[in-house]
Structures are given as C-alpha cells and as structure tokens.
Amino acid sequence: MSGFSQQLKAATIDSIAGLFKSRKMLVMFILGYSSGLPLMLTASSLTYWYHEAGVSIQDIGLLSLVALPYTVKYLWSPVIDRISFKYFGRRKGWILLMQLLLIVCVFLLSQFSPAQSSLIIAGIALAICFFSATQDIAINAYQTEVLDEDERALGSSISVLGYRVAMMVTGAFLLIMVKYFDNNWQTGIFALTPFFAVAMIGTFLARETTVDNRPKTFADAVVLPFYDFFTRRGFAVAIVVLLIIIFYKFSDALAFSLNTVFFAELGFDKVTIAVSYKTNALIFTFIGLVLGGMLAKGFGLFRTFLIFSFMMAAANLMYMWLAFEGKNYYLMVISVAVEYMVGAMGTAVLVAMIMSLVNKSFSATQFAVLSSIDSLGRVLVGPLAGNVQAGYGWEMLFLLSFILGCIVTFGIWLARKQIISMANLHG
C-alpha cells in the first residue's frame, strides 16, 4: 500500500509540475480550460436555472439536446482541416474565432430569462455548443500535432485538469455568483465573460504547428478517414467498436444529467451544491484521472476499460441510496466523491482507447468522429432521464442507470476480441 501511495503521490506531483516545465504544457492547460468552459454552462447550470424558473422536469430533460453539435462535429471537421487563416494559421485561427464567438454568446445568454424566453435561451445554448464543438476539433487536432509521443500522457492529463477547472468556473463559481447577486442568474452569467476572455491567452501563447497534413481535396478529407476506419478490421468490427464507444459512459451520463436538480430537490442550497458538490467533484475527478492512468498502465488498457465500465455503473447505486435516505450531507459528499472519481477513471481509459483507435494519418477527423460518438450517449440520456424521473422517481432512475451500465459491461466482454484487434492492443 505504501508503494502505491508513493506512486500516486509521484504521479500527482508530475502532473502539477508539468504545468511549469514548458510553455507547451501551460498552453495545454489553458486550451483544456477553454474547451471545458461551455460544458457546465449548457448542462447542469442551465438545467438548474430552468428548474428555478419553474420549467417542468420533462422540458428540462430535453435541454440536453442542445449538446447535439458535440455528437455530429465530424460533419464539419474536414472544413477545419482544409481552411486556414492568413495571420493565425490553421489551428490557432479557428480556436481564436470560436473563443470570440463564445464570448458574444455568453453575453447574449445573460440578457434573457427562461421564465419569459426559454426557447431563445435554448437557441443560444445550442449556438454555444456548436462553437464549442468547433473549437474542440481545432484544439484536439493542435494537441495531436504539437505533442511528441512521450509528451502525450502528461499533456492529456494537464489538458483534462484545465478542462475540469473550467467546469468549476461555469458550475460552482456561477452558482456562488448567482447567490451573491441575490439570485440574479443574468448578472451571474454576465460575470463569466472575463473567464471566457482569459482563455484567449493560451491561443496567443501557442505556437502554430508546422505540421502540414492537410488533405489534398475536400473529397479526401471527407472520405479517406471513414474508409480507413471501416476497412481496417472489417465493417462489422468497426460497428461493434462504435457502439461500445457510444454507450461506454451511458450509465454515468444518465445519473449525471439531472444530478444538480436532484440535489436541489433534496433540499441542498446553492452554496452547499457549489462547495460540497462541485468542488468535491473537481478534487475526486483529478484523483480519478491519476488513478485511471496508473491502473491502465499497470494492468493494461482493455482490462481497465472493462472493469471501469462496471465500476461506473455500480457508483450510481450510491445516488439511489441517497434518494431513499433523503437529505443527508455526508452521504451526498461520499456519493459525489465515488461517482466523480470512478467517472474520471472511466474517462481516462476511454480517451486512451480512442487514441488507440485513431490512425495518425487521419487524426483530426477520426478523433472528431470518435469523440462525437462518445458524446452521443450523453446527449441522448437527457430526455430519457427526465421522463423516467417524472414517471418513476429518482430511485428508479439510478437503478436503471446501474442496470444499463451492467449491460454495457457485458457487451464489452463479449466484444473483447474485436476491441483488442481494432485498437491493436495486447489484451
């Protein structure tokens, strides 16, 4: 145990120290931060805002559909690959443009209330998700091209850390600001605009990649990445792998989609949710990322991919216990710690699995496709979660998420040969 503790401590120190080792790693952190800012704003914070405005739980569940651009971003990823900007280059130009458009959208979001303008707000949130997804395409391509082979593990973990810090800003910090401004959501959201502007520092610090792997034609940019993926091990194997990627975090996303509303209905106030839930979530997410990376390295990617799938499903039973128990601060803290640590472990191995599945010759588009597929399950769960909760209650929602997670785990075990073959793993 002492050896494991020392390894965990060393890995944690390495991840934090990596920020100060080079300009490149600082850029990874800020770009990860920029990528993570829109997520909580258009997810749990948005649902909480609608909940306080008296919108029905079924309609709140439908809000997850605004994240659809994340699931289909591969449709315009060839455009990002082909078009560059005269003064900022191919990757930096797209990132900077999307950052500016996101600032405009956040400002517009702060001008409306869901009580009177719920559809307008949903439309702005949809635009935020579109610009955010486009930014992600450019950032992921930049990271793939600028990080050397021996830098990718550290660079990815630092980027995810920045992503999670950003989630705190548009999650916990926003709730605190709303409380501070006498429950005025518009003012709280407006206060986020400087935090979006700060993200542009990373873009200006970043050195434009010298890699010139642009497809010769738009036809090549669109066709070749898909042809490679579906012919590598055969069409049937590719479909099985895609289904696993879609549903891998389905049970985790099902529980996550309405958890802020869940805590509010249990009677926890904004400050408690912001500090005890969202801050706790950041801490245990970081622990989970470090643990997930270490365990994957020690036990193999596929084994941890399989085991973490079941662990994510089982973690939802903690929320079911909390639903039966009612308002219980300590149980809430423990439930959040377990869910976010295990969820981060799953995220770590899922990202590693996607990287293993990508052909480096088509990294931008294939990464966009697989990360879009990964997002599909998260987007689809919102309407399902809202209707299950409205019809059967919180207890059944979390039980269903556990059952579905177990089914996914069994599917991974059945498809183990196809997954190992497609990703060129050793089992």
C-alpha positions in Angstrom: 0.0 0.0 0.0 2.8 2.4 0.8 4.4 1.8 -2.6 1.1 2.5 -4.3 0.7 5.7 -2.2 4.1 6.8 -3.2 3.3 6.1 -6.9 0.1 8.1 -6.7 1.9 11.0 -5.0 4.6 11.0 -7.6 2.1 10.9 -10.5 0.2 13.8 -8.9 3.3 15.9 -8.4 4.4 15.1 -12.0 1.0 16.2 -13.4 1.1 19.5 -11.5 4.8 20.2 -12.1 4.2 19.6 -15.8 2.5 23.0 -15.9 5.7 24.7 -15.1 8.1 22.6 -17.2 7.4 24.2 -20.5 5.3 26.8 -22.3 3.8 23.9 -24.3 2.3 22.3 -21.2 0.9 25.7 -20.0 -0.8 26.1 -23.3 -2.2 22.5 -22.9 -3.7 23.6 -19.6 -5.3 26.8 -20.9 -6.6 25.2 -24.1 -8.2 22.5 -21.9 -9.7 25.2 -19.8 -11.1 26.9 -22.9 -12.6 23.6 -24.1 -14.2 22.9 -20.7 -15.8 26.3 -20.1 -19.1 25.8 -22.1 -19.9 22.3 -20.8 -21.4 23.0 -17.4 -22.9 26.3 -18.5 -25.0 24.4 -21.1 -25.5 21.4 -18.9 -26.2 21.3 -15.1 -26.1 25.1 -14.6 -28.6 25.6 -17.4 -30.9 22.9 -16.0 -30.7 24.4 -12.6 -31.6 27.8 -14.0 -34.7 26.4 -15.7 -35.6 24.4 -12.6 -35.6 27.6 -10.5 -37.7 29.3 -13.2 -40.4 26.6 -12.8 -39.9 24.7 -16.0 -41.1 21.1 -15.9 -38.7 18.3 -15.4 -39.6 16.8 -18.8 -38.8 20.0 -20.6 -35.6 20.3 -18.5 -34.6 16.8 -19.7 -35.0 18.0 -23.3 -32.3 20.6 -22.7 -29.6 18.0 -23.1 -30.4 18.1 -26.9 -28.7 21.5 -27.2 -25.4 19.5 -27.0 -26.1 17.7 -30.3 -23.4 19.6 -32.1 -20.8 17.7 -30.0 -22.2 14.4 -31.5 -22.1 15.5 -35.1 -19.0 17.7 -35.2 -17.3 15.3 -37.5 -19.6 16.6 -40.2 -17.7 19.9 -40.5 -14.3 18.7 -39.2 -13.0 18.4 -42.8 -13.6 22.1 -43.2 -11.5 22.8 -40.1 -8.8 20.6 -41.7 -8.8 22.3 -45.0 -9.3 26.1 -44.3 -6.6 28.2 -42.6 -6.4 31.8 -41.6 -3.8 34.2 -43.0 -2.5 35.7 -39.8 -3.1 33.0 -37.1 -2.7 29.7 -39.0 -5.0 26.7 -39.4 -5.4 25.6 -35.8 -5.0 28.9 -33.9 -7.2 30.8 -36.3 -10.2 28.5 -35.7 -9.6 28.4 -31.9 -9.5 32.2 -31.6 -12.5 32.8 -33.8 -14.6 30.3 -31.7 -13.4 31.9 -28.5 -14.6 35.3 -29.6 -18.0 33.9 -30.7 -18.4 32.1 -27.4 -17.9 35.4 -25.5 -20.6 37.0 -27.6 -23.0 34.1 -26.9 -22.4 34.2 -23.2 -23.2 37.9 -23.2 -26.4 37.3 -25.1 -27.3 34.5 -22.7 -27.1 36.9 -19.8 -29.8 39.1 -21.4 -32.7 36.7 -21.1 -34.7 34.7 -18.5 -36.1 31.2 -19.0 -39.4 32.3 -17.5 -40.1 34.5 -20.5 -37.6 33.4 -23.2 -36.9 29.7 -22.7 -36.7 28.9 -26.4 -34.3 31.9 -27.1 -32.0 30.7 -24.3 -32.1 27.2 -25.6 -31.2 28.5 -29.1 -28.2 30.5 -27.6 -27.1 27.4 -25.7 -27.3 25.4 -29.0 -25.0 28.1 -30.6 -22.6 27.9 -27.7 -22.4 24.1 -28.1 -21.8 24.5 -31.9 -19.0 27.0 -31.4 -17.6 24.9 -28.5 -17.6 21.7 -30.6 -15.8 23.5 -33.5 -13.2 24.8 -31.0 -12.7 21.2 -29.7 -12.0 20.0 -33.3 -9.2 22.6 -33.7 -7.8 22.1 -30.1 -7.7 18.3 -30.4 -6.0 18.5 -33.8 -3.5 21.0 -32.4 -2.7 18.8 -29.4 -2.3 15.7 -31.6 0.2 17.6 -33.9 2.2 19.5 -31.3 2.7 16.9 -28.6 5.5 14.4 -29.1 4.9 10.8 -28.4 6.5 10.9 -24.9 4.5 14.1 -24.0 1.0 12.9 -24.8 0.2 11.3 -21.4 1.3 14.3 -19.4 -0.1 16.7 -22.0 -3.5 15.0 -22.0 -3.8 14.9 -18.2 -2.8 18.6 -17.9 -5.4 19.4 -20.5 -8.1 17.5 -18.7 -7.2 19.2 -15.5 -7.7 22.6 -17.2 -11.0 21.3 -18.5 -12.2 20.4 -15.0 -11.1 23.7 -13.6 -13.2 25.4 -16.3 -16.2 23.2 -15.3 -15.8 24.6 -11.8 -16.0 28.2 -13.1 -19.2 27.6 -15.0 -20.6 25.3 -12.4 -19.7 26.1 -8.8 -18.5 29.7 -9.3 -21.6 30.5 -11.3 -23.9 29.3 -8.5 -21.9 31.3 -6.0 -22.2 34.4 -8.2 -25.9 33.9 -8.6 -26.3 33.6 -4.9 -24.1 36.7 -4.4 -26.2 38.7 -6.8 -29.5 38.0 -5.0 -30.4 35.0 -7.1 -30.0 37.0 -10.4 -28.9 34.5 -13.0 -28.4 37.1 -15.7 -25.8 39.0 -13.7 -24.1 35.8 -12.6 -23.8 34.6 -16.2 -22.5 38.0 -17.4 -19.8 37.7 -14.7 -18.5 34.7 -16.6 -17.5 36.7 -19.7 -14.0 37.7 -18.4 -13.3 34.0 -17.7 -14.0 33.2 -21.3 -11.8 36.1 -22.4 -8.9 34.8 -20.3 -8.9 31.6 -22.4 -7.6 33.5 -25.4 -4.2 33.9 -23.6 -3.5 30.2 -24.3 -4.2 30.8 -28.0 -1.8 33.7 -28.3 0.9 31.8 -26.3 0.5 28.7 -28.5 3.0 28.3 -31.4 1.2 27.4 -34.6 2.1 23.8 -35.6 4.4 23.3 -38.5 2.8 20.0 -39.5 1.2 20.3 -42.9 -1.0 17.3 -43.2 -4.0 19.0 -44.9 -5.9 16.6 -47.2 -5.3 17.5 -50.9 -9.0 17.8 -51.6 -12.2 18.1 -49.6 -13.2 14.7 -51.0 -10.0 13.2 -49.5 -10.7 15.0 -46.2 -14.2 13.5 -46.0 -13.8 10.0 -47.5 -10.4 8.6 -46.5 -10.7 8.8 -42.7 -14.0 6.8 -42.8 -12.7 4.4 -45.4 -9.7 3.6 -43.3 -11.7 3.1 -40.1 -14.3 0.8 -41.6 -11.9 -1.3 -43.7 -9.2 -1.7 -41.1 -10.7 -4.8 -39.5 -13.9 -5.0 -41.4 -17.2 -3.2 -41.3 -18.9 -5.4 -38.6 -15.9 -5.0 -36.2 -16.0 -1.2 -36.8 -19.7 -1.0 -36.0 -19.3 -3.1 -32.8 -16.5 -0.7 -31.6 -18.6 2.4 -32.4 -21.5 1.0 -30.3 -19.2 0.4 -27.4 -17.8 3.9 -27.6 -21.4 5.4 -27.8 -22.6 3.5 -24.7 -19.5 3.3 -22.6 -20.4 6.2 -20.3 -24.1 6.0 -20.8 -24.9 4.9 -17.2 -22.6 7.6 -15.8 -24.2 10.2 -18.1 -27.7 9.1 -17.1 -27.0 9.8 -13.5 -25.1 13.0 -14.2 -27.6 14.6 -16.5 -30.0 15.8 -13.7 -27.9 15.5 -10.5 -27.9 19.2 -9.8 -31.7 19.2 -9.9 -31.6 16.0 -7.8 -29.6 17.8 -5.0 -31.8 20.9 -5.2 -35.0 18.8 -4.8 -33.4 17.0 -1.8 -33.2 20.5 -0.1 -29.5 21.4 -0.6 -29.0 25.2 -1.2 -26.8 26.8 -3.9 -23.7 27.3 -1.7 -23.8 23.7 -0.5 -24.1 22.4 -4.0 -21.3 24.7 -5.2 -18.9 24.0 -2.5 -19.6 20.5 -1.3 -20.7 19.0 -4.6 -18.9 20.8 -7.4 -15.6 21.5 -5.5 -15.6 17.9 -4.2 -16.2 16.8 -7.8 -13.1 18.6 -9.1 -10.9 17.1 -6.4 -12.0 13.5 -6.9 -12.0 13.9 -10.7 -8.3 14.7 -10.5 -7.7 11.7 -8.3 -9.6 9.5 -10.7 -7.7 10.7 -13.7 -4.4 10.0 -12.0 -5.6 6.6 -10.7 -7.1 5.7 -14.1 -3.9 6.4 -15.9 -1.8 4.5 -13.4 -4.0 1.4 -13.4 -4.3 1.4 -17.2 -0.5 1.4 -17.4 -0.2 -1.3 -14.8 -3.0 -3.7 -15.8 -3.5 -3.0 -19.5 -5.9 -0.8 -21.3 -8.6 -3.3 -22.2 -8.8 -4.8 -18.7 -9.2 -1.4 -17.0 -11.7 -0.4 -19.8 -13.8 -3.4 -18.9 -13.5 -3.1 -15.1 -14.1 0.7 -15.0 -17.3 0.2 -17.0 -18.8 -1.9 -14.2 -17.4 0.5 -11.6 -19.2 3.5 -13.2 -22.5 1.5 -13.2 -22.1 0.5 -9.6 -21.3 4.0 -8.4 -24.8 5.1 -9.3 -26.1 2.9 -6.5 -24.8 5.5 -4.1 -27.2 8.0 -5.6 -30.0 5.5 -5.3 -29.2 5.1 -1.6 -29.2 8.9 -1.2 -32.6 9.1 -2.9 -34.0 6.6 -0.4 -32.3 8.3 2.5 -33.3 11.9 1.7 -31.3 15.0 2.6 -28.0 13.7 4.1 -25.0 15.9 3.7 -22.3 13.3 4.4 -23.9 10.7 2.1 -24.1 13.3 -0.6 -20.4 14.1 -0.3 -19.5 10.4 -0.4 -21.8 9.8 -3.3 -20.3 12.6 -5.3 -16.7 11.6 -4.4 -17.3 8.0 -5.6 -19.2 8.9 -8.8 -16.7 11.5 -9.9 -13.6 9.5 -9.1 -14.9 6.4 -10.9 -16.2 8.5 -13.7 -12.8 10.2 -14.2 -11.1 6.8 -14.2 -13.5 5.8 -17.0 -12.8 9.0 -18.9 -9.1 8.4 -18.7 -9.3 4.9 -20.2 -11.9 6.0 -22.8 -9.7 8.8 -24.1 -6.7 6.4 -24.2 -8.9 3.8 -26.1 -10.0 6.5 -28.6 -6.4 7.5 -29.1 -5.5 3.8 -29.8 -8.3 3.5 -32.3 -7.2 6.6 -34.3 -5.0 6.3 -37.4 -2.5 9.2 -37.0 -2.7 9.8 -40.8 -6.3 11.0 -40.2 -6.1 12.1 -36.6 -8.2 15.3 -36.8 -11.3 13.8 -38.5 -11.1 10.4 -36.8 -10.7 11.9 -33.4 -13.6 14.2 -34.1 -15.7 11.2 -35.2 -15.0 9.1 -32.2 -15.3 11.9 -29.6 -18.6 12.8 -31.3 -19.8 9.2 -31.0 -18.7 9.3 -27.3 -20.8 12.4 -26.8 -23.9 10.9 -28.4 -24.8 8.8 -25.3 -24.5 11.9 -23.0 -26.9 13.9 -25.2 -29.5 11.2 -25.6 -29.9 10.5 -21.9 -31.4 13.8 -21.0 -35.0 13.2 -22.4 -34.8 9.6 -21.1 -33.7 10.7 -17.6 -36.4 13.4 -17.4 -39.2 11.1 -18.3 -38.0 8.2 -16.1 -37.7 10.6 -13.1 -41.1 12.2 -13.7 -42.8 8.8 -14.1 -40.9 6.6 -11.5 -38.8 8.8 -9.2 -35.2 9.3 -8.5 -34.7 5.8 -7.1 -35.7 4.1 -10.3 -33.7 6.5 -12.4 -30.5 5.5 -10.6 -31.4 1.8 -10.6 -32.0 1.9 -14.3 -28.6 3.6 -14.8 -26.9 0.7 -12.9 -28.7 -2.0 -14.9 -27.9 -0.3 -18.3 -24.2 0.0 -17.2 -24.1 -3.7 -16.4 -25.4 -4.5 -19.9 -22.7 -2.3 -21.4 -20.0 -4.1 -19.4 -21.3 -7.5 -20.6 -21.3 -6.2 -24.2 -17.6 -5.1 -23.8 -16.7 -8.6 -22.5 -18.5 -10.2 -25.5 -16.8 -7.9 -27.9 -13.3 -8.1 -26.3 -11.6 -9.7 -29.4 -13.0 -7.1 -31.8 -12.0 -4.2 -29.5 -8.5 -5.5 -28.9 -8.0 -6.2 -32.6 -9.3 -2.8 -33.8 -7.1 -0.9 -31.3 -4.0 -3.0 -31.7 -3.9 -3.9 -28.0 -2.4 -6.9 -26.3 -5.4 -7.6 -24.0 
